[in-house]
Amino acid sequence: MTAAQIFAGNPLDRGETERRDENWIRLASLNGDSRFLLLWKFEAPLSSERNPRLVWSTRPHLDSLGLETEPVLLGMMDGVPHFAADVSSLEDPTRALSSDGDAAFVDRRSAAVILPTSDAGILCQAAAQLSWHTSHRFCSACGQQSEIRRGGQMRRCVRCGALHFPRTDPVVITVVSSGDQCLLGQSRGRMTRLKTYSCLAGFMDQGESIEEAVAREIMEEAGIRVKDVRYCFSQPWPFPHTLMIGCEATAATTKILRDEEEMEDVRWFHKDEVRLALEERNPRLLLPGPIAIAHHLIKRWAAS
């Protein structure tokens, strides 16, 4: 496991065998020994101790909130079922916090930085699954409401029986190099507000290989042709349910033709500039922090 894989490292057994039995799932969701991670607007309950952890609740505590929410099964650990439940309808989120010790709701991005790898991985799964269920309550074939099956790994339409499965959206993100320079860009939106330069990235199209997606995205955003595309590592990214596919590529051309509608800026940076930026000693270049896969792709290139 590398630092680039923040939000990975989920230790739960996802319970493939258990999910085949709907009655088992129902009974497990009612079991007083089962554990429940309650997310409020996709913020997670964290303990306030020096080394925070996820705070788990019980079924009686969830019932005491009086909500109409159906938990989804995350998996098993030491024989104990672990669920996630959306409590966003609560006006006062502190009601969802267990009375056993101090705790507070923390947004996903901030939580991932301070949680152990295992807890961050569980949070990623919980947030991504609950987000999908929130936005896919109705059948795309007939419009009728659908219902949860297999503990959350599927939804089934109550009218036409169509089956719907959770989405994972693949994104290619690439550090492009030409000798001692790498290509970094500042996309419009969040990157522009933060003045951050990062690797160029984009969603994969259907019927497209990773290598083809990398070449297309770099050409579209920067007008640069690439060759020798190499896969490095990946990162699940729960905003809302994305898989970041980290790659390296070599530039076949170097003249930048920026997509002015999508990119605020694209430029070549020398390795010495990048190394200083990674050490936070370059006021002219701000890079993504260690939570992002881009940070580790850039760091890997700078160390080569």
C-alpha positions as a Markdown table, in Angstrom:
| # | Residue | x | y | z |
|---|---|---|---|---|
| 1 | Met | 0.0 | 0.0 | 0.0 |
| 2 | Thr | 1.4 | 3.4 | -0.9 |
| 3 | Ala | 0.6 | 6.9 | 0.3 |
| 4 | Ala | -1.0 | 7.6 | -3.1 |
| 5 | Gln | -3.8 | 5.2 | -2.1 |
| 6 | Ile | -5.6 | 7.4 | 0.5 |
| 7 | Phe | -9.2 | 6.2 | 0.5 |
| 8 | Ala | -8.0 | 2.7 | -0.3 |
| 9 | Gly | -7.0 | 0.1 | 2.3 |
| 10 | Asn | -10.6 | -0.9 | 3.2 |
| 11 | Pro | -10.2 | -3.9 | 5.6 |
| 12 | Leu | -13.8 | -5.1 | 5.4 |
| 13 | Asp | -14.8 | -8.4 | 3.8 |
| 14 | Arg | -17.5 | -7.2 | 1.5 |
| 15 | Gly | -19.6 | -10.3 | 2.2 |
| 16 | Glu | -20.3 | -11.8 | -1.2 |
| 17 | Thr | -21.7 | -15.0 | 0.3 |
| 18 | Glu | -23.8 | -13.2 | 2.9 |
| 19 | Arg | -25.3 | -10.8 | 0.3 |
| 20 | Arg | -27.0 | -13.7 | -1.5 |
| 21 | Asp | -29.4 | -14.1 | 1.4 |
| 22 | Glu | -31.8 | -11.2 | 1.7 |
| 23 | Asn | -33.3 | -12.5 | 5.0 |
| 24 | Trp | -29.8 | -12.7 | 6.5 |
| 25 | Ile | -29.2 | -9.1 | 5.6 |
| 26 | Arg | -32.5 | -8.0 | 7.1 |
| 27 | Leu | -31.8 | -9.8 | 10.4 |
| 28 | Ala | -28.2 | -8.5 | 10.5 |
| 29 | Ser | -29.4 | -5.0 | 10.0 |
| 30 | Leu | -31.6 | -5.4 | 13.1 |
| 31 | Asn | -29.0 | -7.2 | 15.2 |
| 32 | Gly | -27.9 | -5.2 | 18.3 |
| 33 | Asp | -24.3 | -6.4 | 17.7 |
| 34 | Ser | -24.1 | -5.0 | 14.2 |
| 35 | Arg | -22.3 | -1.7 | 13.7 |
| 36 | Phe | -23.5 | 1.4 | 11.8 |
| 37 | Leu | -21.6 | 4.3 | 10.3 |
| 38 | Leu | -24.0 | 7.3 | 10.2 |
| 39 | Leu | -23.2 | 9.9 | 7.5 |
| 40 | Trp | -24.8 | 13.3 | 7.7 |
| 41 | Lys | -24.6 | 15.0 | 4.3 |
| 42 | Phe | -21.7 | 12.7 | 3.6 |
| 43 | Glu | -19.8 | 13.9 | 6.6 |
| 44 | Ala | -18.5 | 11.2 | 8.9 |
| 45 | Pro | -18.5 | 11.0 | 12.7 |
| 46 | Leu | -15.0 | 11.1 | 14.1 |
| 47 | Ser | -13.8 | 10.8 | 17.7 |
| 48 | Ser | -12.2 | 13.9 | 19.1 |
| 49 | Glu | -9.1 | 12.1 | 20.5 |
| 50 | Arg | -5.6 | 12.8 | 19.4 |
| 51 | Asn | -5.7 | 10.0 | 16.8 |
| 52 | Pro | -9.3 | 10.2 | 15.5 |
| 53 | Arg | -11.2 | 7.1 | 14.4 |
| 54 | Leu | -14.6 | 6.5 | 12.8 |
| 55 | Val | -17.4 | 6.4 | 15.4 |
| 56 | Trp | -19.7 | 3.5 | 15.0 |
| 57 | Ser | -23.3 | 3.3 | 16.3 |
| 58 | Thr | -25.7 | 0.6 | 17.2 |
| 59 | Arg | -29.1 | -0.3 | 15.7 |
| 60 | Pro | -31.0 | 0.9 | 18.9 |
| 61 | His | -29.3 | 4.3 | 18.5 |
| 62 | Leu | -30.2 | 4.5 | 14.8 |
| 63 | Asp | -33.8 | 3.6 | 15.7 |
| 64 | Ser | -33.9 | 6.3 | 18.3 |
| 65 | Leu | -33.4 | 8.9 | 15.6 |
| 66 | Gly | -36.8 | 8.1 | 14.1 |
| 67 | Leu | -35.7 | 8.3 | 10.5 |
| 68 | Glu | -36.9 | 6.4 | 7.4 |
| 69 | Thr | -33.5 | 5.3 | 6.2 |
| 70 | Glu | -32.4 | 1.9 | 4.9 |
| 71 | Pro | -28.8 | 0.9 | 5.8 |
| 72 | Val | -26.5 | -0.5 | 3.2 |
| 73 | Leu | -24.2 | -3.4 | 4.1 |
| 74 | Leu | -20.5 | -2.5 | 3.8 |
| 75 | Gly | -19.1 | -5.9 | 4.8 |
| 76 | Met | -17.9 | -8.0 | 7.7 |
| 77 | Met | -15.1 | -7.7 | 10.2 |
| 78 | Asp | -14.4 | -10.4 | 12.8 |
| 79 | Gly | -17.8 | -11.8 | 12.1 |
| 80 | Val | -19.6 | -8.6 | 12.8 |
| 81 | Pro | -21.8 | -6.9 | 10.0 |
| 82 | His | -20.9 | -3.3 | 9.3 |
| 83 | Phe | -23.5 | -1.0 | 7.7 |
| 84 | Ala | -23.7 | 2.6 | 6.6 |
| 85 | Ala | -26.8 | 4.8 | 6.9 |
| 86 | Asp | -27.7 | 8.2 | 5.6 |
| 87 | Val | -29.0 | 10.5 | 8.4 |
| 88 | Ser | -28.9 | 13.7 | 6.3 |
| 89 | Ser | -32.6 | 14.4 | 7.0 |
| 90 | Leu | -31.7 | 15.4 | 10.6 |
| 91 | Glu | -31.8 | 19.1 | 11.1 |
| 92 | Asp | -29.5 | 18.7 | 14.1 |
| 93 | Pro | -26.7 | 16.3 | 13.2 |
| 94 | Thr | -25.5 | 16.1 | 16.8 |
| 95 | Arg | -28.5 | 13.9 | 17.5 |
| 96 | Ala | -26.8 | 11.2 | 15.4 |
| 97 | Leu | -23.6 | 11.2 | 17.5 |
| 98 | Ser | -23.2 | 8.4 | 20.0 |
| 99 | Ser | -23.3 | 9.5 | 23.6 |
| 100 | Asp | -20.2 | 7.4 | 24.3 |
| 101 | Gly | -17.5 | 10.0 | 24.2 |
| 102 | Asp | -16.9 | 13.2 | 22.3 |
| 103 | Ala | -17.3 | 13.1 | 18.5 |
| 104 | Ala | -18.1 | 15.5 | 15.6 |
| 105 | Phe | -19.0 | 15.2 | 12.0 |
| 106 | Val | -16.1 | 16.0 | 9.6 |
| 107 | Asp | -16.2 | 16.3 | 5.8 |
| 108 | Arg | -14.7 | 13.5 | 3.7 |
| 109 | Arg | -11.7 | 15.3 | 2.5 |
| 110 | Ser | -10.6 | 16.6 | 5.9 |
| 111 | Ala | -11.4 | 13.2 | 7.5 |
| 112 | Ala | -9.2 | 11.3 | 5.1 |
| 113 | Val | -6.1 | 13.3 | 6.1 |
| 114 | Ile | -6.4 | 12.4 | 9.8 |
| 115 | Leu | -7.9 | 9.0 | 9.8 |
| 116 | Pro | -6.0 | 5.7 | 9.6 |
| 117 | Thr | -5.8 | 4.2 | 6.2 |
| 118 | Ser | -8.3 | 1.5 | 7.1 |
| 119 | Asp | -10.9 | 4.0 | 8.3 |
| 120 | Ala | -10.5 | 6.2 | 5.3 |
| 121 | Gly | -11.1 | 3.2 | 3.0 |
| 122 | Ile | -14.3 | 2.3 | 4.8 |
| 123 | Leu | -15.4 | 6.0 | 4.6 |
| 124 | Cys | -14.8 | 6.0 | 0.9 |
| 125 | Gln | -17.0 | 2.9 | 0.4 |
| 126 | Ala | -19.7 | 4.2 | 2.6 |
| 127 | Ala | -19.9 | 7.7 | 1.0 |
| 128 | Ala | -19.7 | 6.4 | -2.5 |
| 129 | Gln | -22.5 | 3.8 | -2.0 |
| 130 | Leu | -24.8 | 6.2 | -0.1 |
| 131 | Ser | -24.3 | 8.9 | -2.8 |
| 132 | Trp | -25.3 | 6.4 | -5.5 |
| 133 | His | -28.4 | 5.2 | -3.7 |
| 134 | Thr | -29.4 | 8.8 | -3.1 |
| 135 | Ser | -29.3 | 9.8 | -6.8 |
| 136 | His | -30.6 | 6.5 | -8.3 |
| 137 | Arg | -33.8 | 5.8 | -6.4 |
| 138 | Phe | -35.9 | 5.5 | -9.6 |
| 139 | Cys | -35.6 | 3.0 | -12.5 |
| 140 | Ser | -34.0 | 4.4 | -15.6 |
| 141 | Ala | -36.1 | 1.9 | -17.7 |
| 142 | Cys | -39.6 | 2.7 | -16.6 |
| 143 | Gly | -39.3 | 5.5 | -14.0 |
| 144 | Gln | -40.8 | 3.5 | -11.1 |
| 145 | Gln | -39.1 | 3.6 | -7.7 |
| 146 | Ser | -36.5 | 0.9 | -7.2 |
| 147 | Glu | -35.5 | -0.9 | -4.0 |
| 148 | Ile | -32.2 | -2.0 | -2.4 |
| 149 | Arg | -31.1 | -5.6 | -3.0 |
| 150 | Arg | -27.9 | -7.5 | -1.9 |
| 151 | Gly | -27.4 | -5.1 | 1.0 |
| 152 | Gly | -26.8 | -2.2 | -1.4 |
| 153 | Gln | -24.8 | -3.8 | -4.2 |
| 154 | Met | -27.8 | -3.5 | -6.4 |
| 155 | Arg | -31.2 | -1.9 | -6.9 |
| 156 | Arg | -34.2 | -3.6 | -8.4 |
| 157 | Cys | -37.2 | -1.9 | -10.0 |
| 158 | Val | -40.5 | -2.9 | -8.3 |
| 159 | Arg | -42.4 | -2.6 | -11.5 |
| 160 | Cys | -40.3 | -4.0 | -14.4 |
| 161 | Gly | -37.7 | -5.9 | -12.5 |
| 162 | Ala | -34.7 | -4.1 | -14.1 |
| 163 | Leu | -31.5 | -4.4 | -12.1 |
| 164 | His | -29.3 | -1.4 | -11.5 |
| 165 | Phe | -25.7 | -1.5 | -10.1 |
| 166 | Pro | -23.6 | 1.1 | -8.4 |
| 167 | Arg | -21.4 | 3.3 | -10.6 |
| 168 | Thr | -17.7 | 3.7 | -10.5 |
| 169 | Asp | -16.6 | 6.5 | -12.9 |
| 170 | Pro | -13.0 | 6.0 | -14.2 |
| 171 | Val | -10.7 | 9.0 | -14.6 |
| 172 | Val | -7.3 | 9.0 | -16.2 |
| 173 | Ile | -4.8 | 11.4 | -14.6 |
| 174 | Thr | -1.3 | 11.7 | -16.1 |
| 175 | Val | 2.0 | 13.2 | -15.5 |
| 176 | Val | 3.5 | 14.0 | -18.9 |
| 177 | Ser | 7.3 | 14.5 | -19.2 |
| 178 | Ser | 9.7 | 15.8 | -21.7 |
| 179 | Gly | 13.3 | 15.4 | -20.4 |
| 180 | Asp | 13.6 | 17.3 | -17.1 |
| 181 | Gln | 10.2 | 19.0 | -17.6 |
| 182 | Cys | 6.7 | 17.9 | -16.8 |
| 183 | Leu | 3.3 | 19.2 | -18.0 |
| 184 | Leu | 1.0 | 20.6 | -15.4 |
| 185 | Gly | -2.3 | 22.5 | -15.7 |
| 186 | Gln | -4.7 | 24.6 | -13.9 |
| 187 | Ser | -8.3 | 23.7 | -14.8 |
| 188 | Arg | -11.1 | 26.2 | -14.4 |
| 189 | Gly | -13.1 | 25.9 | -11.2 |
| 190 | Arg | -11.6 | 24.7 | -7.9 |
| 191 | Met | -8.0 | 24.6 | -9.3 |
| 192 | Thr | -8.3 | 28.2 | -10.4 |
| 193 | Arg | -9.6 | 29.4 | -7.0 |
| 194 | Leu | -6.8 | 27.6 | -5.2 |
| 195 | Lys | -4.1 | 28.6 | -7.8 |
| 196 | Thr | -3.1 | 24.9 | -7.9 |
| 197 | Tyr | -1.2 | 23.2 | -10.8 |
| 198 | Ser | -1.9 | 19.5 | -11.2 |
| 199 | Cys | -1.6 | 16.6 | -13.7 |
| 200 | Leu | -4.0 | 16.7 | -16.6 |
| 201 | Ala | -7.0 | 14.5 | -16.1 |
| 202 | Gly | -10.4 | 13.5 | -17.6 |
| 203 | Phe | -13.1 | 10.9 | -17.6 |
| 204 | Met | -12.7 | 7.9 | -19.8 |
| 205 | Asp | -15.2 | 7.5 | -22.7 |
| 206 | Gln | -17.0 | 4.2 | -23.4 |
| 207 | Gly | -15.1 | 1.9 | -25.8 |
| 208 | Glu | -11.8 | 3.5 | -24.9 |
| 209 | Ser | -8.7 | 2.0 | -23.4 |
| 210 | Ile | -6.7 | 3.7 | -20.7 |
| 211 | Glu | -3.9 | 4.5 | -23.2 |
| 212 | Glu | -6.4 | 6.0 | -25.7 |
| 213 | Ala | -8.1 | 8.1 | -22.9 |
| 214 | Val | -4.7 | 9.5 | -21.8 |
| 215 | Ala | -3.7 | 10.5 | -25.3 |
| 216 | Arg | -7.1 | 12.0 | -26.0 |
| 217 | Glu | -7.3 | 14.1 | -22.8 |
| 218 | Ile | -3.7 | 15.4 | -23.1 |
| 219 | Met | -4.4 | 16.4 | -26.7 |
| 220 | Glu | -7.8 | 18.0 | -25.9 |
| 221 | Glu | -6.5 | 20.0 | -22.9 |
| 222 | Ala | -3.0 | 20.9 | -24.0 |
| 223 | Gly | -2.6 | 20.1 | -27.7 |
| 224 | Ile | 0.3 | 17.8 | -26.8 |
| 225 | Arg | 0.8 | 14.4 | -28.5 |
| 226 | Val | 2.0 | 11.6 | -26.1 |
| 227 | Lys | 3.6 | 8.2 | -26.4 |
| 228 | Asp | 4.7 | 5.4 | -24.1 |
| 229 | Val | 1.7 | 5.6 | -21.7 |
| 230 | Arg | 2.4 | 3.7 | -18.5 |
| 231 | Tyr | 0.0 | 2.8 | -15.7 |
| 232 | Cys | 1.4 | 3.6 | -12.2 |
| 233 | Phe | -1.3 | 3.2 | -9.5 |
| 234 | Ser | -4.9 | 4.0 | -8.8 |
| 235 | Gln | -7.0 | 5.6 | -6.1 |
| 236 | Pro | -10.7 | 5.4 | -5.2 |
| 237 | Trp | -12.1 | 8.9 | -4.9 |
| 238 | Pro | -15.6 | 9.3 | -3.2 |
| 239 | Phe | -16.6 | 12.6 | -4.9 |
| 240 | Pro | -19.0 | 11.1 | -5.6 |
| 241 | His | -17.8 | 7.6 | -6.9 |
| 242 | Thr | -14.7 | 7.8 | -9.0 |
| 243 | Leu | -11.7 | 5.7 | -9.7 |
| 244 | Met | -8.5 | 7.7 | -10.4 |
| 245 | Ile | -6.2 | 5.8 | -12.8 |
| 246 | Gly | -2.7 | 7.3 | -12.4 |
| 247 | Cys | -0.4 | 7.2 | -15.4 |
| 248 | Glu | 2.9 | 8.5 | -16.8 |
| 249 | Ala | 3.5 | 9.4 | -20.5 |
| 250 | Thr | 6.2 | 10.8 | -22.6 |
| 251 | Ala | 5.6 | 13.9 | -24.8 |
| 252 | Ala | 5.9 | 13.4 | -28.5 |
| 253 | Thr | 5.4 | 17.1 | -29.1 |
| 254 | Thr | 6.0 | 20.1 | -26.8 |
| 255 | Lys | 4.1 | 23.1 | -28.2 |
| 256 | Ile | 1.1 | 23.8 | -26.0 |
| 257 | Leu | -2.3 | 24.6 | -27.6 |
| 258 | Arg | -4.4 | 25.1 | -24.5 |
| 259 | Asp | -8.2 | 24.4 | -24.4 |
| 260 | Glu | -9.1 | 27.9 | -23.2 |
| 261 | Glu | -12.7 | 26.9 | -22.3 |
| 262 | Glu | -11.6 | 24.1 | -19.9 |
| 263 | Met | -8.1 | 25.1 | -18.8 |
| 264 | Glu | -7.0 | 28.3 | -17.1 |
| 265 | Asp | -3.4 | 27.6 | -17.8 |
| 266 | Val | -1.1 | 24.8 | -19.0 |
| 267 | Arg | 2.7 | 25.0 | -18.9 |
| 268 | Trp | 5.9 | 23.0 | -18.6 |
| 269 | Phe | 7.7 | 23.0 | -15.3 |
| 270 | His | 11.4 | 22.1 | -14.7 |
| 271 | Lys | 12.1 | 19.3 | -12.2 |
| 272 | Asp | 14.0 | 21.7 | -9.9 |
| 273 | Glu | 10.9 | 23.9 | -9.7 |
| 274 | Val | 8.7 | 20.9 | -8.9 |
| 275 | Arg | 11.0 | 19.6 | -6.3 |
| 276 | Leu | 11.0 | 22.9 | -4.5 |
| 277 | Ala | 7.2 | 23.0 | -4.7 |
| 278 | Leu | 6.9 | 19.5 | -3.2 |
| 279 | Glu | 9.0 | 20.8 | -0.3 |
| 280 | Glu | 6.7 | 23.8 | -0.1 |
| 281 | Arg | 9.6 | 26.1 | -0.9 |
| 282 | Asn | 8.4 | 27.5 | -4.2 |
| 283 | Pro | 6.0 | 30.4 | -3.8 |
| 284 | Arg | 5.4 | 30.4 | -7.6 |
| 285 | Leu | 4.1 | 26.8 | -7.8 |
| 286 | Leu | 1.4 | 25.3 | -5.6 |
| 287 | Leu | 0.8 | 21.5 | -6.1 |
| 288 | Pro | -2.0 | 19.3 | -4.8 |
| 289 | Gly | -1.6 | 17.9 | -1.3 |
| 290 | Pro | -0.8 | 14.3 | -0.3 |
| 291 | Ile | -4.5 | 13.3 | -0.3 |
| 292 | Ala | -4.5 | 13.5 | -4.1 |
| 293 | Ile | -3.1 | 10.9 | -6.4 |
| 294 | Ala | -1.7 | 13.8 | -8.5 |
| 295 | His | 0.7 | 14.7 | -5.6 |
| 296 | His | 2.2 | 11.2 | -5.7 |
| 297 | Leu | 2.4 | 11.0 | -9.5 |
| 298 | Ile | 4.3 | 14.3 | -9.5 |
| 299 | Lys | 6.5 | 13.2 | -6.6 |
| 300 | Arg | 7.3 | 9.9 | -8.3 |
| 301 | Trp | 8.4 | 11.7 | -11.5 |
| 302 | Ala | 10.4 | 14.3 | -9.6 |
| 303 | Ala | 12.4 | 11.5 | -7.8 |
| 304 | Ser | 13.2 | 9.7 | -11.1 |
